[in-house]
Amino acid sequence: MELNINGKARNFEFPLSLSSLIDQLGMKPDRVAVELNRDIVPREQWASVTLKDGDHLEIVHFVGGGGFPANSSSGLLQKELT
């Protein structure tokens, strides 16, 4: 099955839930937001969402860190494909 993740085509075995995809990508679920075909999917629904060939996903995850100036954000949102 081909999925478009953050603008790049990737192939995965079917069936695949959204939560399994996040695991396969090595992302921490508590730091991720997912848009599936232009709709935000609440984290509590990830296990019940089965992905389909041709689905488009945008995956954004929170990256924390230090060393930022006092007047800037203490974290960044980063869109990344692993």
Secondary structure as GFF3:
##gff-version 3
##sequence-region A 1 82
A	DSSP	beta_strand	2	5	.	.	.	ID=ss1
A	DSSP	beta_strand	8	11	.	.	.	ID=ss2
A	DSSP	alpha_helix	18	24	.	.	.	ID=ss3
A	DSSP	three_ten_helix	29	31	.	.	.	ID=ss4
A	DSSP	beta_strand	32	36	.	.	.	ID=ss5
A	DSSP	beta_strand	39	40	.	.	.	ID=ss6
A	DSSP	three_ten_helix	43	48	.	.	.	ID=ss7
A	DSSP	beta_strand	56	64	.	.	.	ID=ss8
A	DSSP	beta_strand	75	79	.	.	.	ID=ss9
###
